[in-house]
């Protein structure tokens, strides 16, 4: 039987602490960088997470035509999701990606999926890409949503 040495305890402890240090560093990065993003609207922050806006615009347009829903309805569904709303308010990419991923998993479990050009996609994901189909009209839709919510 091998005895525990000081070296093995130090190496083992440092290896176990690496995930905790990584998580703490990620949260610190989000806090530092979220201040610079607070000037953006929540919707433009969400749209900045997609790297290929042309593809998102195409899929979003097809989703809106196929389902007959509107961008305003998609925006309402996104803003009604508490996890996504809280994540967007933090301004952190990592937190927002995790919240959207969780919402998409919930959609698949609940059967809220659509087939667009052979791709089976979650409703939450399709609601996000539907925002790209209207471009600059998005801020006007959000302002209209705020007016409706305050009535």
C-alpha positions in Angstrom: 0.0 0.0 0.0 1.3 3.4 -1.0 1.6 6.1 1.6 0.3 9.6 1.0 3.1 12.1 0.5 3.1 15.8 0.7 3.7 16.1 -3.0 0.8 13.8 -4.0 -1.6 15.7 -1.7 -0.5 19.1 -3.2 -0.8 17.8 -6.8 -4.2 16.2 -6.1 -5.5 19.3 -4.3 -4.3 21.6 -7.1 -5.9 19.4 -9.8 -9.2 19.3 -7.9 -9.2 23.1 -7.6 -8.7 23.8 -11.3 -12.5 23.6 -12.2 -13.3 25.9 -9.3 -10.7 28.4 -10.4 -11.9 28.3 -14.0 -15.5 28.9 -13.0 -14.5 31.8 -10.8 -12.4 33.3 -13.6 -15.3 33.0 -16.0 -17.7 34.7 -13.7 -15.2 37.5 -13.1 -14.8 37.9 -16.8 -18.5 38.2 -17.3 -18.8 40.8 -14.6 -16.0 42.9 -16.1 -17.3 42.7 -19.6 -21.0 43.0 -18.8 -20.5 46.7 -18.0 -19.4 47.5 -21.5 -22.5 45.7 -22.9 -25.1 47.5 -20.8 -25.4 50.2 -23.4 -26.8 47.6 -25.9 -30.5 46.7 -25.7 -31.2 43.1 -24.6 -32.4 42.1 -28.1 -29.3 43.4 -29.8 -27.2 41.6 -27.2 -29.0 38.3 -28.1 -28.5 39.0 -31.8 -24.8 39.6 -31.3 -24.4 36.0 -30.1 -25.0 34.6 -33.6 -22.1 34.6 -35.9 -23.9 34.0 -39.2 -26.8 36.5 -39.3 -27.6 35.7 -43.0 -28.3 32.1 -42.2 -30.3 33.1 -39.1 -32.3 35.6 -41.1 -33.2 32.9 -43.7 -34.2 30.3 -41.1 -36.1 32.9 -39.1 -38.1 34.0 -42.2 -39.0 30.4 -43.1 -40.0 29.7 -39.5 -42.3 32.7 -39.5 -43.9 31.7 -42.8 -44.3 28.1 -41.9 -45.9 28.6 -38.5 -47.8 31.8 -39.1 -46.4 33.4 -36.0 -45.1 37.0 -35.7 -41.8 38.4 -34.5 -43.6 40.1 -31.7 -45.0 36.8 -30.5 -41.5 35.3 -30.7 -40.1 38.2 -28.7 -42.9 37.7 -26.1 -42.0 34.0 -25.7 -38.3 34.9 -25.2 -39.0 37.6 -22.7 -41.5 35.3 -20.8 -38.7 32.8 -20.1 -37.3 33.8 -16.7 -33.9 32.1 -17.1 -33.1 33.8 -20.4 -34.3 37.2 -19.2 -32.0 37.0 -16.1 -29.1 35.7 -18.2 -29.4 38.5 -20.7 -29.6 41.1 -17.9 -26.2 39.9 -16.7 -24.7 40.7 -20.1 -22.6 37.5 -20.0 -22.2 35.4 -23.1 -21.6 32.2 -21.1 -24.6 32.6 -18.8 -26.8 33.5 -21.8 -25.7 30.5 -23.8 -26.4 28.2 -20.9 -29.8 29.7 -20.3 -30.7 29.3 -24.0 -29.4 25.8 -24.1 -31.5 24.8 -21.1 -34.6 26.4 -22.7 -33.9 24.5 -25.9 -33.6 21.2 -23.9 -36.9 22.0 -22.2 -38.5 22.6 -25.7 -37.3 19.2 -26.9 -38.6 17.5 -23.8 -42.0 19.3 -24.2 -42.2 18.6 -27.9 -42.0 22.2 -28.9 -39.9 21.5 -32.0 -40.3 22.4 -35.7 -38.8 21.0 -38.8 -37.4 23.7 -41.1 -35.8 22.4 -44.3 -35.1 19.1 -42.7 -33.6 20.6 -39.5 -35.4 19.8 -36.3 -35.1 22.9 -34.1 -36.4 24.0 -30.8 -39.0 26.7 -30.6 -36.7 28.9 -28.4 -33.9 28.8 -31.0 -36.3 29.5 -33.8 -37.7 32.5 -31.8 -34.2 33.9 -31.6 -33.5 33.5 -35.3 -36.9 35.0 -36.1 -35.6 38.3 -34.6 -33.1 38.5 -37.5 -35.9 38.5 -40.1 -37.0 42.0 -39.2 -33.7 43.7 -38.7 -34.1 47.3 -37.7 -37.9 46.9 -37.0 -37.0 44.9 -33.9 -36.5 47.8 -31.6 -39.9 49.2 -32.6 -41.5 45.8 -31.9 -39.8 45.7 -28.5 -41.1 49.2 -27.7 -44.6 48.1 -28.7 -44.3 45.1 -26.4 -43.3 47.3 -23.5 -46.4 49.5 -24.2 -48.6 46.5 -24.2 -47.1 45.2 -20.9 -47.6 48.5 -19.1 -51.3 48.7 -20.0 
